[in-house]
Amino acid sequence: MIFFVLMFSSSFFCLASYPNDWLRDKDQVFKMAIEQDKFILLFIGKTSCPICLNTNAYFNNSAWPLKKILEENYIIWYSSTDAGYRQPDVLEYSAAYEEESRRRTMNTPWIFVINPNEPGKNVKSAYGNLFNYNLLGGGKDDVRNVGVLQDFLTVDLLSGSSLKWYDDRDEAFRLAKQQNKFIFKLEGNGMSPNSQQVMKLLNDNTLKKMLQDNYILWYDNQGKPAIAPDIAIIYPETADVVQHIYGEQDVTALKELLESYTVFNESTASNPIVTVRGNVLQISNRIMNEQVQVFTLGGQRIASVRKSDYSAKIDLSPFPKGALVVRSSSGWHSKIVVQ
């Protein structure tokens, strides 16, 4: 009974006065969340609501991982349904909350996870009892309840993505070499709104096909904290990073990046005949006086020849094996594979 009184009193005080880092001003909350690349946790509760108090106690108990997760990944926006504390700013997030606050009979917490980059859309929300409420807590109930809350607070960056991502480096490199594609490497954390925003853009039809046709997608999380997305384009034959960008991105910047490293799978324009026999590249077509250059997929020029008549040969033996791109000054290009 003593434990019950202490926990209930402590919880009641915390929710009634709310912790110093639980903010009430919407503009301040969104400003801080954007600056710190964090999500917003909107916690709506009531001081006479036992489940609100218990949830708040879990959030603020240093013995559990929830407090650390909140501190590292969230700006907490707090609203009370107590008389005199209801906030009009909060009502836009739920018509049901508005109804409950009008009745003033809200006896369970309402919790929203909000991406500050998309203020009108909630990442997830929960109303009511997230777990089997046990006011006394303790033992297995605490472990189970904290686990449920931890799952709720965790945002998976790859959830909902329709693209195929690989988390194994060796597999990504093997497939990229096999399919003659670049590697698109993404380092990010689901708890970063900027990473979430970039993932949403990558799944847009504007970029999706380009990624599928030209890249093997490698997601490298490594258990890092909430960071802005870190993107690298890698040439798999040499593991060279040919392009690197970091932080918040828009669709135009991502499209320009992806277009710079497309894989050419077909010959075009003047129907050149490009063949490889042994270590010799032979070009034969009806165009005279054209400049022909050979590049690695990473963009490094490795050979150049002026074709004065209808054919030319290039010795490839000094160059790396794998996929190469042949470009001509007359406008055609072709991809070849050197074994």
MILUMMAR-791701 format. One record per residue: x, y, z of N, C-alpha, C in turn. Coordinates in pm, whole numbers, padded with zeros to 5 digits, always signed. Example, Ala and Ser with C-alpha at 12.3 -4.5 7.8 and 13.67 -1.06 7.14 Angstrom:
<recs>
+01319-00569+00780+01230-00450+00780+01320-00330+00780+01285-00225+00708+01367-00106+00714+01290+00003+00787
</recs>
This chain:
<recs>
+00083-00120+00000+00000+00000+00000+00086+00126+00000+00198+00121+00071+00289+00237+00072+00342+00262-00067+00382+00153-00137+00432+00167-00275+00326+00230-00365+00203+00184-00349+00091+00236-00427+00077+00386-00408+00079+00431-00285+00061+00573-00255+00175+00656-00312+00297+00607-00294+00414+00681-00344+00410+00695-00495+00381+00584-00564+00381+00589-00710+00269+00678-00760+00153+00664-00703+00040+00743-00748+00065+00892-00722+00116+00926-00604+00141+01066-00570+00246+01126-00661+00354+01049-00686+00462+01098-00773+00411+01120-00913+00332+01023-00963+00279+01035-01097+00185+01154-01109+00100+01170-01009+00004+01280-01011+00078+01414-01015+00181+01427-00937+00256+01553-00932+00322+01580-01067+00382+01475-01125+00451+01494-01253+00356+01539-01362+00239+01477-01367+00147+01513-01474+00080+01646-01446+00051+01673-01320-00017+01797-01288+00072+01918-01316+00200+01907-01283+00290+02020-01304+00367+02006-01434+00369+01889-01490+00443+01843-01607+00592+01878-01600+00680+01787-01646+00824+01810-01638+00865+01935-01715+00979+01989-01679+01026+02115-01740+01048+02104-01889+01080+01983-01938+01106+01969-02082+00981+01928-02159+00866+01926-02094+00740+01903-02163+00680+02040-02193+00672+02074-02319+00635+02209-02360+00486+02219-02393+00433+02340-02381+00292+02365-02412+00273+02449-02538+00374+02525-02576+00360+02617-02689+00388+02546-02820+00290+02542-02910+00302+02468-03035+00416+02520-03121+00426+02651-03139+00530+02708-03224+00669+02672-03172+00687+02678-03043+00816+02644-02983+00848+02496-03004+00747+02411-02989+00765+02267-03007+00812+02235-03148+00742+02289-03250+00778+02259-03388+00914+02318-03425+00945+02436-03375+01074+02498-03403+01188+02412-03348+01176+02367-03225+01280+02286-03163+01293+02150-03232+01180+02091-03269+01183+01959-03333+01254+01966-03468+01227+02071-03546+01293+02086-03677+01442+02113-03659+01476+02199-03567+01617+02233-03543+01697+02111-03496+01637+02026-03414+01708+01913-03356+01684+01783-03431+01608+01788-03542+01576+01669-03621+01516+01559-03533+01408+01596-03462+01340+01503-03374+01191+01498-03407+01126+01390-03366+00982+01382-03374+00920+01460-03258+00791+01481-03269+00713+01543-03161+00625+01435-03100+00626+01426-02967+00533+01339-02899+00429+01429-02832+00308+01424-02882+00199+01500-02821+00129+01411-02719+00139+01449-02593+00079+01372-02484-00038+01453-02428-00158+01397-02441-00279+01462-02390-00329+01380-02273-00335+01441-02157-00377+01366-02039-00461+01450-01945-00490+01390-01832-00576+01454-01733-00529+01412-01594-00521+01505-01501-00465+01473-01370-00549+01376-01291-00678+01362-01327-00763+01266-01257-00774+01133-01330-00689+01115-01431-00692+00993-01514-00582+00898-01468-00616+00787-01401-00513+00696-01348-00420+00640-01456-00475+00608-01574-00391+00550-01680-00295+00656-01735-00340+00780-01743-00250+00889-01783-00133+00898-01686-00164+00891-01558-00062+00902-01455+00037+00787-01462-00016+00666-01484+00071+00550-01490+00163+00555-01613+00108+00597-01726+00188+00609-01848+00298+00713-01829+00262+00824-01768+00359+00929-01741+00470+00879-01647+00432+00795-01550+00530+00739-01457+00630+00651-01531+00582+00571-01628+00673+00490-01709+00768+00578-01790+00713+00685-01846+00794+00773-01930+00907+00840-01851+00882+00867-01725+00977+00946-01647+01061+00865-01549+01046+00733-01553+01122+00647-01463+01256+00613-01527+01365+00656-01466+01499+00634-01521+01539+00487-01524+01466+00403-01454+01498+00261-01453+01458+00193-01584+01372+00258-01663+01326+00201-01789+01387+00279-01907+01394+00217-02026+01457+00283-02142+01373+00394-02204+01246+00407-02163+01157+00503-02229+01205+00646-02212+01251+00679-02095+01296+00816-02068+01410+00855-02162+01505+00764-02182+01619+00790-02270+01574+00804-02416+01482+00717-02458+01429+00724-02595+01363+00859-02619+01283+00903-02524+01215+01031-02537+01314+01146-02542+01413+01145-02455+01510+01255-02450+01591+01264-02578+01626+01151-02638+01713+01151-02756+01637+01176-02886+01507+01143-02888+01438+01140-03017+01313+01226-03026+01269+01284-02916+01141+01355-02917+01150+01491-02849+01067+01584-02899+01030+01703-02824+00888+01676-02775+00866+01687-02646+00736+01650-02590+00645+01772-02580+00528+01758-02639+00426+01863-02639+00313+01812-02548+00288+01884-02443+00195+01836-02341+00068+01921-02339-00044+01852-02332-00172+01922-02319-00257+01850-02215-00320+01927-02129-00409+01870-02028-00553+01900-02064-00640+01806-02035-00784+01830-02055-00850+01885-01929-00769+01914-01828-00824+01976-01708-00884+02112-01742-00982+02152-01667-01047+02281-01689-00944+02394-01684-00947+02480-01784-00854+02593-01788-00723+02562-01857-00700+02435-01896-00573+02398-01957-00588+02349-02101-00710+02337-02149-00730+02284-02284-00672+02380-02388-00601+02325-02486-00532+02407-02585-00600+02396-02722-00647+02506-02777-00708+02502-02911-00613+02448-03018-00482+02473-03003-00384+02426-03103-00388+02275-03121-00423+02204-03015-00418+02059-03017-00538+01998-03089-00647+02071-03094-00772+02014-03142-00765+01967-03287-00679+02030-03368-00670+01992-03509-00624+01848-03528-00562+01788-03426-00508+01654-03441-00611+01545-03419-00725+01579-03363-00825+01475-03344-00961+01533-03309-01058+01503-03395-01195+01546-03366-01247+01475-03242-01201+01349-03225-01245+01272-03109-01194+01337-02980-01071+01389-02985-01017+01455-02867-01101+01579-02834-01140+01652-02936-01222+01771-02914-01352+01733-02844-01411+01622-02889-01535+01577-02828-01512+01537-02683-01401+01463-02660-01371+01419-02525-01344+01538-02432-01269+01635-02483-01235+01749-02399-01359+01833-02367-01454+01834-02462-01578+01907-02438-01657+01840-02325-01657+01709-02327-01730+01635-02224-01654+01633-02092-01521+01651-02101-01435+01648-01983-01447+01515-01910-01457+01407-01987-01463+01273-01927-01349+01187-01978-01242+01248-02023-01131+01173-02079-01054+01104-01966-01055+00971-01966-00993+00897-01859-00881+00805-01907-00834+00828-02027-00719+00756-02080-00635+00855-02162-00504+00833-02172-00421+00928-02247-00441+00915-02397-00415+01025-02465-00414+01025-02612-00272+01068-02650-00204+00983-02728-00064+01008-02761-00047+01007-02912+00020+01111-02964+00048+01122-03107+00199+01130-03130+00247+01064-03235+00383+01086-03285+00368+01169-03412+00432+01286-03415+00416+01382-03525+00551+01410-03589+00555+01405-03721+00673+01447-03797+00663+01598-03817+00756+01677-03764+00742+01823-03776+00751+01874-03919+00806+01792-04009+00812+01830-04150+00676+01815-04219+00586+01738-04157+00451+01719-04211+00351+01742-04098+00333+01866-04059+00255+01897-03938+00110+01854-03944+00054+01838-04061-00087+01800-04070-00111+01651-04073-00003+01572-04059-00017+01427-04069+00055+01360-03953-00015+01269-03885+00047+01199-03772+00114+01071-03819+00233+01044-03766+00302+00920-03797+00227+00802-03736+00184+00818-03611+00104+00716-03544+00037+00779-03422-00066+00714-03374-00133+00765-03255-00195+00649-03179-00220+00671-03052-00283+00570-02969-00376+00639-02870-00494+00587-02858-00590+00642-02765-00633+00531-02670-00637+00563-02546-00684+00464-02451-00569+00391-02384-00598+00271-02343-00504+00193-02264-00409+00119-02357-00283+00160-02363-00187+00093-02448-00150-00045-02395-00175-00069-02270-00139-00197-02210-00245-00235-02107-00232-00355-02054-00323-00398-01948-00289-00321-01822-00369-00223-01795-00337-00129-01687-00335-00197-01551-00226-00174-01480-00213-00227-01345-00155-00114-01261-00238-00048-01184-00194+00070-01110-00078+00039-01016-00077-00081-00958+00030-00116-00867+00160-00143-00941+00150-00187-01067+00271-00216-01146+00351-00327-01084+00478-00335-01123+00568-00432-01064+00575-00561-01143+00694-00621-01143+00713-00754-01201+00687-00760-01349+00623-00870-01394+00604-00897-01536+00517-00790-01603+00420-00735-01529+00333-00632-01588+00414-00511-01631+00508-00468-01548+00593-00355-01583+00675-00385-01708+00736-00500-01713+00819-00538-01827+00737-00538-01955+00618-00597-01949+00532-00603-02067+00485-00465-02108+00443-00384-02013+00391-00251-02043+00498-00160-02103+00618-00165-02045+00728-00084-02099+00763-00130-02240+00757-00261-02265+00784-00312-02399+00685-00260-02502+00558-00256-02464+00454-00206-02555+00478-00057-02584+00508+00020-02481+00533+00163-02500+00660+00186-02583+00762+00104-02561+00886+00118-02638+00860+00091-02786+00780-00011-02815+00744-00040-02955+00669+00078-03016+00582+00139-02938+00505+00253-02989+00596+00371-03021+00697+00395-02938+00785+00510-02956+00887+00489-03067+00909+00365-03107+01009+00335-03210+00947+00347-03348+01013+00422-03436+00967+00440-03574+01067+00373-03667+01023+00277-03745+01110+00202-03837+01121+00278-03968+01244+00308-04009+01263+00386-04131+01216+00310-04255+01233+00179-04257+01199+00101-04377+01054+00057-04381+00980+00075-04272+00841+00030-04271+00761+00107-04375+00686+00034-04454+00604+00098-04556+00676+00122-04688+00807+00099-04693+00880+00119-04818+00850+00004-04914+00819+00037-05038+00794-00066-05139+00919-00102-05217+01032-00038-05183+01159-00069-05247+01227-00185-05175+01313-00257-05247+01386-00368-05189+01519-00318-05132+01532-00326-05000+01653-00282-04933+01729-00403-04878+01861-00395-04883+01946-00500-04827+02024-00441-04710+02031-00518-04601+02106-00469-04484+02241-00536-04470+02272-00629-04561+02400-00699-04558+02493-00640-04665+02606-00585-04624+02699-00519-04717+02745-00615-04825+02788-00735-04786+02843-00829-04885+02739-00868-04989+02616-00887-04944+02511-00923-05040+02483-00809-05136+02481-00686-05084+02458-00570-05170+02566-00558-05276+02691-00574-05238+02802-00564-05335+02797-00679-05436+02766-00799-05389+02758-00914-05481+02650-00892-05587+02534-00847-05545+02425-00825-05639+02455-00710-05734+02518-00605-05683+02550-00490-05768+02648-00529-05877+02748-00609-05843+02844-00655-05944+02776-00749-06043+02694-00837-05992+02625-00935-06076+02532-00868-06175+02462-00762-06130+02364-00695-06214+02418-00569-06281+02549-00542-06260+02612-00424-06317+02539-00296-06281+02517-00280-06150+02447-00162-06101+02534-00089-05997+02501+00035-05973+02563+00107-05863+02498+00063-05731+02559+00101-05620+02501+00081-05488+02453+00216-05436+02329+00219-05392+02273+00336-05326+02271+00305-05177+02362+00367-05104+02374+00340-04961+02306+00451-04880+02221+00410-04788+02151+00505-04702+02183+00474-04556+02238+00571-04487+02254+00564-04342+02154+00660-04282+02074+00611-04194+01974+00696-04131+01907+00620-04019+01821+00688-03950+01752+00628-03838+01605+00662-03848+01522+00562-03818+01378+00586-03827+01330+00695-03734+01410+00728-03632+01371+00829-03537+01410+00970-03583+01459+00981-03706+01494+01111-03763+01387+01153-03863+01313+01261-03840+01213+01307-03937+01272+01334-04075+01396+01387-04081+01456+01412-04212+01482+01282-04286+01523+01177-04215+01541+01047-04278+01408+00993-04327+01304+01009-04248+01170+00965-04289+01124+01039-04415+01153+01169-04421+01112+01247-04537+01184+01203-04663+01316+01176-04652+01393+01129-04767+01342+00992-04812+01310+00904-04717+01259+00772-04753+01126+00785-04828+01043+00878-04786+00917+00900-04855+00941+00945-04999+01038+01035-05020+01068+01083-05155+01123+00971-05243+01206+00884-05186+01265+00774-05263+01157+00678-05312+01048+00666-05238+00939+00576-05277+00841+00641-05374+00863+00770-05402+00777+00839-05499+00806+00787-05639+00704+00784-05723+00721+00731-05859+00826+00806-05940+00853+00932-05904+00953+01011-05976+01091+00949-05964+01121+00890-05848+01254+00836-05822+01257+00684-05816+01145+00623-05787+01141+00480-05760+01194+00395-05875+01147+00421-05997+01190+00340-06111+01339+00359-06139+01388+00482-06121+01529+00509-06143+01615+00428-06046+01569+00418-05922+01641+00339-05823+01637+00190-05858+01521+00142-05895+01506+00000-05927+01589-00040-06049+01599+00047-06147+01668+00013-06272+01820+00023-06261+01869+00108-06171+02011+00141-06174+02089+00112-06047+02019+00075-05938+02086+00066-05809+02045-00058-05731+02139-00107-05651+02108-00200-05543+02105-00115-05416+01997-00127-05338+01976-00039-05224+02029-00105-05097+02122-00038-05034+02184-00088-04911+02150+00006-04796+02080-00047-04695+02047+00031-04576+02144-00006-04465+02220+00092-04420+02323+00071-04319+02289+00153-04196+02224+00088-04098+02183+00160-03978+02290+00155-03870+02341+00036-03843+02448+00018-03744+02411+00070-03606+02281+00075-03578+02237+00117-03445+02273+00259-03409+02284+00345-03511+02324+00483-03485+02209+00563-03424+02239+00673-03355+02133+00757-03300+02057+00829-03411+01958+00906-03373+01877+00976-03472+01960+01079-03545+01993+01049-03669+02075+01140-03750+02002+01170-03879+02040+01282-03941+01986+01314-04072+02038+01211-04173+01968+01189-04283+02011+01085-04377+02147+01114-04439+02226+01008-04454+02359+01013-04514+02355+00921-04634+02369+00976-04755+02353+00900-04879+02485+00894-04954+02520+00774-05001+02641+00757-05081+02609+00672-05204+02664+00711-05318+02659+00631-05440+02794+00562-05452+02792+00429-05462+02916+00350-05459+02931+00270-05588+03051+00274-05644+03084+00189-05757+03133+00056-05701+03059-00054-05722+03086-00178-05647+03218-00246-05683+03268-00228-05805+03390-00297-05845+03510-00254-05762+03514-00127-05726+03628-00075-05650+03588-00027-05511+03457-00030-05480+03402+00020-05354+03424+00169-05336+03451+00241-05446+03470+00386-05439+03337+00456-05418+03336+00555-05329+03219+00642-05313+03231+00753-05418+03144+00748-05518+03154+00844-05629+03073+00970-05603+02980+00964-05508+02903+01083-05471+02850+01065-05329+02844+01175-05255+02799+01168-05116+02722+01295-05083+02604+01279-05025+02526+01393-04979+02473+01363-04840+02447+01468-04762+02407+01449-04622+02298+01549-04586+02207+01504-04504+02107+01595-04449+01978+01600-04526+01900+01700-04499+01768+01717-04560+01782+01733-04711+01695+01665-04787+01701+01669-04933+01561+01692-04989+01557+01746-05113+01428+01755-05182+01433+01665-05304+01319+01650-05371+01310+01555-05481+01398+01596-05599+01417+01726-05620+01501+01773-05731+01646+01732-05711+01698+01751-05590+01837+01715-05561+01858+01564-05573+01762+01485-05525+01775+01341-05533+01767+01293-05678+01680+01355-05757+01666+01317-05898+01796+01347-05974+01855+01462-05950+01982+01496-06015+02092+01399-05975+02093+01360-05848+02193+01264-05803+02178+01131-05874+02056+01079-05878+02033+00948-05938+02058+00950-06088+02023+01058-06155+02044+01068-06300+02192+01072-06337+02277+01111-06243+02421+01121-06271+02486+00984-06280+02418+00880-06229+02482+00749-06225+02388+00640-06275+02317+00669-06382+02231+00568-06443+02316+00466-06517+02265+00344-06524+02335+00236-06594+02279+00225-06734+02366+00224-06835+02322+00213-06973+02314+00065-07011+02195+00018-07036+02177-00123-07068+02159-00148-07217+02144-00045-07295+02122-00064-07438+02202+00037-07518+02238-00001-07641+02298+00094-07733+02187+00183-07788+02223+00306-07827+02122+00399-07875+02173+00472-07999+02087+00556-08051+02119+00649-08161+02162+00576-08287+02290+00585-08326+02332+00545-08461+02359+00396-08476+02309+00315-08384+02323+00171-08392+02468+00125-08405+02553+00164-08313+02691+00120-08320+02703-00028-08290+02803-00090-08342+02831-00229-08310+02951-00229-08217+02927-00265-08090+03033-00266-07990+03047-00408-07939+03163-00466-07956+03187-00603-07914+03316-00611-07834+03322-00714-07749+03443-00741-07672+03485-00885-07699+03607-00899-07749+03662-01032-07773+03796-01040-07701+03800-01131-07603+03920-01136-07522+03932-01007-07442+04042-00937-07460+04064-00809-07393+04058-00692-07491+03993-00714-07605+03991-00610-07708+03847-00563-07731+03830-00430-07719+03701-00367-07750+03704-00321-07895+03603-00361-07972+03598-00322-08113+03469-00245-08141+03487-00129-08205+03372-00046-08243+03363-00045-08395+03245-00072-08448+03229-00073-08593+03091-00017-08628+03090+00095-08702+02964+00153-08748+02992+00237-08873+02896+00314-08916+02912+00390-09040+02944+00537-09014+03000+00566-08899+03034+00704-08865+03186+00720-08869+03230+00823-08936+03373+00851-08944+03407+00971-08855+03532+00973-08813+03587+01088-08740+03508+01120-08611+03482+01017-08533+03417+01038-08403+03513+01002-08291+03497+01071-08178+03578+01043-08060+03502+00945-07972+03568+00834-07937+03506+00731-07854+03583+00724-07722+03510+00730-07609+03572+00724-07477+03509+00611-07396+03590+00552-07308+03544+00441-07224+03555+00484-07078+03447+00462-07003+03441+00503-06862+03405+00383-06774+03451+00387-06650+03397+00295-06550+03258+00344-06510+03181+00257-06444+03049+00300-06397+03060+00413-06296+03176+00421-06230+03197+00529-06135+03229+00662-06199+03241+00666-06333+03264+00791-06403+03409+00820-06438+03501+00728-06407+03643+00750-06439+03671+00713-06584+03729+00807-06660+03763+00778-06799+03891+00695-06803+03887+00581-06872+04003+00492-06875+04063+00478-07015+03991+00522-07118+04046+00511-07254+03976+00608-07347+04048+00650-07452+03991+00740-07551+04059+00715-07685+03980+00715-07792+04037+00691-07925+03959+00771-08028+04031+00822-08128+03967+00891-08239+03948+00790-08352+03822+00764-08390+03791+00667-08495+03785+00741-08629+03894+00731-08705+03903+00807-08830+03824+00743-08944+03807+00609-08936+03725+00545-09039+03606+00477-08973+03567+00360-09023+03445+00297-08974+03467+00203-08856+03586+00188-08807+03609+00096-08696+03729+00140-08612+03735+00088-08492+03848+00116-08402+03856+00005-08299+03977-00013-08244+03999-00114-08141+04066-00050-08020+04029-00101-07901+04089-00052-07777+04130-00172-07693+04256-00173-07647+04305-00280-07561+04256-00256-07418+04178-00349-07365+04119-00335-07232+04199-00407-07123+04305-00476-07156+04377-00558-07058+04428-00479-06937+04466-00349-06952+04514-00277-06832+04403-00232-06738+04277-00247-06779+04168-00185-06706+04091-00286-06621+04014-00238-06521+03943-00331-06430+03834-00409-06502+03809-00529-06449+03702-00612-06504+03567-00559-06453+03464-00597-06525+03331-00554-06485+03264-00471-06593+03167-00389-06552+03088-00310-06647+03160-00181-06682+03157-00148-06811+03214-00022-06861+03112+00045-06949+03125+00176-06962+03036+00254-07049+03117+00315-07161+03070+00294-07283+03136+00350-07402+03052+00466-07451+03114+00584-07467+03042+00703-07513+03110+00757-07640+03027+00808-07729+03079+00863-07853+03045+01011-07866+03133+01086-07932+03108+01228-07956+02991+01249-08050+02950+01147-08123+02837+01159-08215+02703+01129-08146+02706+01096-08016+02581+01088-07941+02540+00952-07892+02598+00845-07937+02554+00714-07890+02635+00671-07767+02580+00576-07695+02650+00518-07581+02611+00372-07570+02693+00293-07501+02666+00153-07485+02735+00102-07359+02673+00005-07294+02735-00057-07178+02791-00193-07218+02912-00223-07172+02974-00353-07201+03018-00416-07069+03038-00546-07073+03089-00618-06956+03217-00688-06994+03323-00659-06921+03454-00720-06945+03474-00829-06841+03491-00952-06888+03508-01068-06797+03652-01081-06752
</recs>
